[in-house]
């Protein structure tokens, strides 16, 4: 019995060390800000305010990743956007559809939750957005669009050297490079890879332990 308890103790200690090393060198936890209504709308349906997420900070985000970047207008805050264009890429955002180097994003399927309720940024009223799975040049992720909503104007850009072009997963309420332009690559310090649980806590079983694509 004593040997078994010693084994458990050493196993727990080693596991703690391994997790500590991973957290220090590769991963960190982060809570999605809940004090910015526009950001909150722009990240739906993939994320929501107050989500506790795991971020990978050991490498620079790449095309298709959901990245955390410094807010170009307020460096003490962060924006969240999907990397839809790297240096030299030609990017067209037309409504919910994206073209990267003339390759069009496509709708793969519906999400497990076909609609998601969010807070309208201006009025604060609850609204529903449709959710589908988008294939963006070989990467798949959730995408949102409000039913019958007029999409922002069409934008065509060539991404400058040293920059990323970010696009919000919610195409009806964007807070992305259509708003603040291309962002410096070095300002994007992490990729959001996993949602541990939502603002509702562990009991919200529909929104816990989810890989973020």
N, C-alpha and C positions, 0 to 999 in steps of 0.2 A: 504493500500500500504506500509506504514511504517513497519507494522508487517511482511509483506511478505519479504521485504528487510532485516529486522532483522533476519528472519528465514534463508534466503539464506546466510547471513553473518556467522551466527553460524554454519550452515551446512558445509560451506567451511572451517571454522576454525577447526571443529571436523575432517573433512576428512583429512585436512592437518596434524593434530596431529597423526591420525591413520597411515597415509602413512609414516610420519616421524619415528614413533615407529617401523613399519614393516621394514623400510630401515635400521634403526640402529641395530635392534636385529636379523633380518632374511635375508634381501635381500640387495644387492648392485648392482649398474650398473658397467659395465666393458667393455672396448673396446678391441676386439681381436687384438693382435699385427699385424702390417702390415709390419714390417721390417725384417721378417724371411721367406724366400721363401720356405724352407723345411717345416716349421710349417704350412704355408699357404696351401701347397699341401696336407699335412697329414690330415687336418681337413675337407676337402671336402668329400662328398657333404653337410654335416650337417651344417658347418659354413664356413665363408670366412673372410679374413682379413678386419679389419675395422668395423665388425659387432658390434653394441651396444647390449649387452646382459645383462640379469638379472641373477645374481648368488646367490644361496642359501648358506649362510655361517654359518647357525645355527647348522648344523650337518655334520658329516663326510660323504663323498660320500660312496655309497655302490655298490654292484655288478650291472653292467649294466649302471651305471650313467656315463655321460660325465663329467669328473673331470678336474679341474684346479689344477695343482701341480707345485711346485717349480722345475725348471730345475736342475737335479742332477749335471750338469756340470757348471751351472752358477745360483746360488740361487737367484740372483736379477731379474731373468727372470722366465717365466712360460712355461710349456708344457701343452698340452691338449690331453687327451686320455680317452678311455672308459675302465672302470674297468672290466676286463675280468677274473680276478683271485684274490681271497682273500687268506689269510694265510692258507696253507695246500692244496689248490686246485692244481690239475694236469691240466696244460694248454698246448695244442698243437695248434700252429698256422701254418697252411699249406696253403700257398697262401692266398686266401680270406676267407678260412674256418677255424673256430675255434672249438676245442674240449675242453670242460671243464668237467673234471671228466668223460671222455669217452662219454659225451653227445655232439653231433655234432650240430653246428649252421646250420640253414636252410634258404633258400630263400623263403620269403612269397609272395612277389609281386614286381612289378616295382614301382618306385617313380612317383609322378605326373609329374616331369621333368625327363625323362628317361636318358638324358645325361646332364652333367654339364661341362662347359668350365672353365679350370683353367690354371695357368701359370706353365709350366714345370720348376722345380726348377733350373736346370743346364743351359738350353739354354734360358729360358725366353719366349719361343714360346708358343702360345695358343694350348692346347690339349683338347680333349674331354675324359671324363671318364663316364662309365655307372653307373647308380644308381639303386639300388634295396633296398628292405626292408628286413633286416636280423632279424631272431628270434634267440637270443642268450640266451639259457636256460630260456625262458619265457619272456625275455625283447626284444622289437622290436625297431629298429632304422634304419636310412639310412646307406648304405654301398656303397663305391665307388671302382671301378676297371677299369684300363685302358684296352681298347680292345687290345688283342694280346700282352699284356705286360708280360714279364717274372717276376713272383712273387719272392719275397725274399725267401731265403732258409727256409726249415721247421725248426721250433724251438719247443722243448719240455722242459718244466720246471715245477718244483713243487715250488709253491710260498712260500718263507720263512716266518716265523713268523714276524709279525709287518710290512709286506710289501703288496703292491698292484702290480698286473701285468696289465699294460696298453697296449691297442691296438688302433692304429689309425683307424678311420672309412674309410679312403682311404687306402686300402690294397696294392696298387701299389707304393705308396710313403710314407712309414711309418716313423714316428718319435715317437717311442714308446719304450716299454720295450725290444724289439728286438735290439734296438740301445743302450740304456743306462741301461738296466737291471731293475729289480723290484725296485719300489720306496718306501720310508718310508711312511706309512699311514698318519703320522702327517704332511707330506709335501703337502698333498692334502687338501687345505683349503676351497674348494667350489665346488658345483655342478652347472653346467651351465643348467638353466631350461627354458630360454625364450629368443628369439631374438626380440628385440624391433624394430630395423630396420637395414638395411645393410649400407655399406659405401656410397651407393648412396643416402641415406637419406630417408625421409618419402615417397617420391613419388615412390619408388621402391616397389609397392604393392605386388609383388610376394614373397618378402623376408622381410616382416614386420609382427609383432604381431604373432609369431610362437612359440609354445611350442617345446622345445628340448627334445627329448627322448634319 
